[in-house]
Amino acid sequence: MAIKAVACAIALAACTAAQAAPSTFGTVVGNGLLCRDQISNAFFYDYLKSYFGDPYKREGGAWWFRAPDLQLWGMDVVELMVSDESYPYSFVGAVVDAAPDKLEEAIRQHEGLRFAQIGGSAAYPVREGNGGSRIVYVNNRSKIYCAKFKSMPPALR
């Protein structure tokens, strides 16, 4: 009986650990969102799946993952997404529970990165960082993403 209880406890701990964010989350995903590295949708898909389980939906050319109890730059992350093979770009993105100006300020304080407003005088301007990352307004929240052209397959280079 005690062995069964220990086995159940180990299985439960393994399941819980698979849902916890790794210590590298801010570095890997945060730098990806800021376009500070190459964007490989296969890499980010595998990374997110290994820590957050299977995506809960596939929509708009992306795999979507729930992000319970996560923060980047001191802001709550609600969802993470990574492009699927149907989308013409490789991208990684996150929905953050804060207005775009608040997210921009948090990134400036933590990373020293500034964003420029692009798109004229829109009511909800797009903000773009030096590396190409963008912050957009979405349903009272922010979406931050980095999108890059997919590399050509080796046979076509």
Phi and psi in degrees as a GROMACS rama.xvg file:
@    title "Ramachandran Plot"
@    xaxis  label "Phi"
@    yaxis  label "Psi"
@TYPE xy
-64.5362  -35.843  ALA-2
-65.1153  -40.7713  ILE-3
-62.2146  -42.2407  LYS-4
-63.8997  -41.6535  ALA-5
-65.1783  -42.9714  VAL-6
-61.4053  -42.4343  ALA-7
-64.5447  -41.4199  CYS-8
-63.4569  -41.1764  ALA-9
-65.6208  -43.9486  ILE-10
-62.2185  -42.4093  ALA-11
-64.5952  -42.2719  LEU-12
-63.5169  -40.5197  ALA-13
-65.0541  -40.814  ALA-14
-64.5862  -44.0978  CYS-15
-65.1102  -42.0288  THR-16
-62.7305  -34.6502  ALA-17
-66.2826  -22.6256  ALA-18
-93.7435  -9.66455  GLN-19
-84.0925  145.202  ALA-20
-71.2648  138.808  ALA-21
-75.3991  162.519  PRO-22
-64.4594  -19.492  SER-23
-87.6649  -0.0656917  THR-24
-55.1765  -51.0703  PHE-25
-61.3705  -39.3477  GLY-26
-70.6759  -50.3212  THR-27
-71.3141  -58.1841  VAL-28
-74.7413  -42.1872  VAL-29
-58.343  -47.07  GLY-30
-68.4852  -32.8561  ASN-31
-63.3962  -44.7522  GLY-32
-63.6538  -28.6811  LEU-33
-91.2402  8.73805  LEU-34
58.9185  36.8034  CYS-35
-91.9683  5.06106  ARG-36
-152.95  176.715  ASP-37
-67.0975  152.526  GLN-38
-113.157  110.478  ILE-39
-114.377  113.141  SER-40
-63.6511  -31.6102  ASN-41
-65.514  -43.3906  ALA-42
-61.6309  -50.4132  PHE-43
-66.8835  -36.3868  PHE-44
-60.2239  -49.7688  TYR-45
-61.7239  -41.342  ASP-46
-62.0616  -50.6059  TYR-47
-66.2146  -41.4357  LEU-48
-63.8112  -38.3444  LYS-49
-67.4047  -28.0312  SER-50
-102.946  -25.2233  TYR-51
-120.204  4.12324  PHE-52
81.0445  -169.635  GLY-53
-63.5732  147.118  ASP-54
-61.9003  149.415  PRO-55
-89.8902  -13.9607  TYR-56
-159.252  162.992  LYS-57
-127.86  114.035  ARG-58
-154.096  142.314  GLU-59
62.0495  32.3796  GLY-60
77.7628  21.0657  GLY-61
-143.646  154.222  ALA-62
-93.5897  132.864  TRP-63
-112.274  133.105  TRP-64
-121.222  140.29  PHE-65
-77.1834  148.915  ARG-66
-128.099  77.1742  ALA-67
-73.3786  134.237  PRO-68
55.9759  42.4245  ASP-69
-113.567  148.995  LEU-70
-136.74  145.771  GLN-71
-131.115  132.251  LEU-72
54.7195  31.0181  TRP-73
78.5388  9.40556  GLY-74
-113.65  144.925  MET-75
-73.2649  128.638  ASP-76
-95.5226  131.249  VAL-77
-98.7551  -46.545  VAL-78
-142.001  156.37  GLU-79
-126.208  147.096  LEU-80
-141.097  152.752  MET-81
-140.811  141.976  VAL-82
-63.5071  148.594  SER-83
-97.7557  -178.953  ASP-84
-72.3816  -12.6259  GLU-85
-79.2239  -17.3752  SER-86
-87.7924  140.694  TYR-87
-72.8738  -11.2848  PRO-88
-117.098  158.05  TYR-89
-94.5733  129.625  SER-90
-146.854  157.425  PHE-91
-131.446  140.984  VAL-92
-148.008  167.782  GLY-93
-147.505  143.947  ALA-94
-99.9685  126.219  VAL-95
-115.52  136.984  VAL-96
-81.8738  67.4697  ASP-97
-163.629  154.499  ALA-98
-67.5266  152.668  ALA-99
-54.1688  -38.9831  PRO-100
-66.8661  -34.1482  ASP-101
-70.2067  -41.2349  LYS-102
-64.3995  -43.8367  LEU-103
-58.1735  -44.5203  GLU-104
-63.8004  -41.3341  GLU-105
-63.609  -41.4087  ALA-106
-66.0983  -40.3979  ILE-107
-61.1703  -43.0799  ARG-108
-67.9796  -40.3516  GLN-109
-85.3251  -33.9908  HIS-110
-115.69  -15.9893  GLU-111
76.3689  11.1709  GLY-112
-91.4753  131.626  LEU-113
-105.154  152.616  ARG-114
-118.724  145.147  PHE-115
-106.228  142.681  ALA-116
-81.4463  129.463  GLN-117
-121.814  162.535  ILE-118
93.3964  21.8629  GLY-119
75.2735  -144.958  GLY-120
-102.749  45.6201  SER-121
-65.6794  154.176  ALA-122
-61.4998  -35.0136  ALA-123
-125.884  82.8152  TYR-124
-67.3256  147.427  PRO-125
-77.7138  138.326  VAL-126
-110.678  131.771  ARG-127
-124.589  131.574  GLU-128
-86.1566  166.459  GLY-129
-55.4938  -37.8835  ASN-130
-79.8928  -10.5293  GLY-131
111.713  -3.77971  GLY-132
-68.2603  153.073  SER-133
-131.161  147.369  ARG-134
-118.64  127.304  ILE-135
-128.04  158.811  VAL-136
-84.6956  132.844  TYR-137
-148.801  110.576  VAL-138
49.9303  57.1692  ASN-139
65.0308  14.265  ASN-140
-132.627  -177.782  ARG-141
-115.498  148.319  SER-142
-120.726  125.716  LYS-143
-114.782  137.403  ILE-144
-152.879  160.338  TYR-145
-127.313  124.94  CYS-146
-125.992  135.353  ALA-147
-136.375  153.305  LYS-148
-60.4121  143.488  PHE-149
-71.9807  144.164  LYS-150
-68.116  151.335  SER-151
-71.6794  144.969  MET-152
-60.557  148.613  PRO-153
-51.3942  -35.2449  PRO-154
-67.4064  -21.5584  ALA-155
-99.239  -3.14339  LEU-156
